[in-house]
Each structure stands twice: as C-alpha cells, then as structure tokens.
C-alpha cells in the first residue's frame, strides 16, 4: 500500500524530529507529535503487508529493510565504544536491537535514537498475532495499551520498576493499533459526529493533562507519557480522517521529489541526525564560533547531508532497488574513471 499522503506525513515527521533535537523546542512536540504518527503509519502499512503476503515473507522483508541501516551506524559506533572499554556482549544488541545496547560516553546521546528501532521491532514481531486479536476484539485491544500505561505510571509513582520496553509499547501501542483500524476502514465507518466527539475528548484530555503535569523541560511530550498518548491518539485520528482519496502530491512534482527523497533516506536521516548535531556542536566549539539558531540548524543539515551521501545508499540495497548515489559522488567516481582511462 503506497500512499503519497502517508509519504508526506512521514517526511514531515522526520523533519520535525530533526528540528526538535536541533533546536530543543519543547512546544514543537505538542504542535506535532511525530513519534506517535510514525508508529501509526507503520501500523497501517504493516497490516496492509500482512494481508498481502505470508507472515514469514512480511517479517523477513521488514527485517531486511530495517536492519542494514542500523548496522551501518553500528559499523562506526561499535568500534569506538569497544575502544572506550564497553562490553562486546552489551553491544551485541546492535545486531538485532530487541533491547537497547548499553550506551555510555560522548557518543551516547548521538546513539540514543536506537530506542525507536527496538519499539518498532517488537511491534512488527507481535503484529501477526496482534492483528488477529484486534480484528476480533477491536475496542478492548485499543484500550489495552493506555490501560497498561496508566497502571505503569501508578507503579512508577510508588517506587516500582517497569521495564522500558513495556513503557514504550504501552505508550505507542494505541497509535500502532489505530493504524490497523485505518487500514481496515474502521475509522471511516464511524459517524462524523461520533468521530469528532471522540477526537475532541482525547485532545482536550491530553492538553489538560499536559498543562497540569509539566516536566523538567516544560510542556514536552517526551516527559509526559499519559499526555503524550492521549494527544498523539487525537492527532493520529485527525490525520487519518483527513486522508484524501487522491494523491495530494500529484500536482506538486517538486514537493513530491523532496518527499520521495526523504522517504528513501528516512532511516539514515533518523539514525544519523543526532550524530550530526553532536558534530555540529563540536565543530562550532573547535573554531570558537557562536552560531545563532538558524546557522546551527544549517550546519546540522549540512553535516546530515554528508552522512546521507556516505551511507544512505545502504537503504537502497536493503530495499533491493537501484542504488542512488548523490550527484557529487557520481561525478567524483566518474571523474576518477575518466582520469584512469586517460592514464591508460
């Protein structure tokens, strides 16, 4: 199921993630809760894939597309962390990150985005069974993740310990299941007034919780699981309801090209953008430059473009499509070939 609208939403979500981590604006997480939307889109696409192909084929294809970009990052990160004294056993989770590899030292912030891969993997592996349960008990299944999230919040407030894997699955589980509901057409089957009322209740409840439970960074959804779950579910419902029946990009070829590029390199951008931010900070400090926000963002984007140029082709190999090297890289390779031919 290829959707220009889905591609547009995914590109916007990736851009928002980069902007948030570069600028540190807490409010932008409320303005556009990108992570919940990304999991919802992934849930809809996973349900579509499971309806088209055998489970083993779907899981194999998803793993093949997901893991090579992770391994490309690990090829840089693991040797550095081994030299820093990290345990090879703890770093072994880079091969199949069902748990977060142990991260420490200066590289830890730049590698923290691996949590998304972990959560995505667990949702994907559970989806064959989860989709069957959802189709038999849709309402109860939709309510389960949020119920667990509330229970985990109570346990945590009383000094209990809840594994991070369960926290994240309960936090984003409703969004993933809403992707199932969208694929099955259940959301469009809801009467407009009922749909508007449900979305409104979730939005008001989410905003009220966020306003009354600010975290250490203010109104940042990443510090407020319950507010995050409610508000993200409301936005996901709205975005799915607004889905046009025709491709919204068919009359905007330039925008369609940008969106297509961001989707082809989504994993690379996501996995490497924190590294680009870390390098931008280090580079500015090394030359003694004081950058304003716009200049810093431009530097991050430039460094991220270098990372995409160097390792982005891994996504093409993983997807079994023709490798698309940047024009400058192709020109350099072709120039080298011409010089070698001239020497011969």
Protein Blocks (a to p, Z undefined) as FASTA:
>chain_A
ZZfklmmmmmmmmmmmmmmmmnopaklmmmocfklmmmmmmmmmmmmmmmmpcfklmmmm
mmmmmmmmmmmmmmmmmmmmmmnopafklmmmmmmccbccddedjklmmmmmmmmmmmmm
mmmmmmmmmmmmmmmmmmlmmmmmmmmmmmmmmmmmnopacdfklmmmmmmmmmmmmmmm
mmnommmmpcfklmmmmmmmmmmmmmmmmmmmccfkojafklmmklmmmmmmmmmmmmmm
mpcfbdfklmmmklmmmmmmmmmmmmmmmmmmmmmmmmmmmmmmmnopacdfklmmmmmm
mmmmmmmmmmmmmmmmmnopacdddfklmmmmmmmmmmmmmmZZ
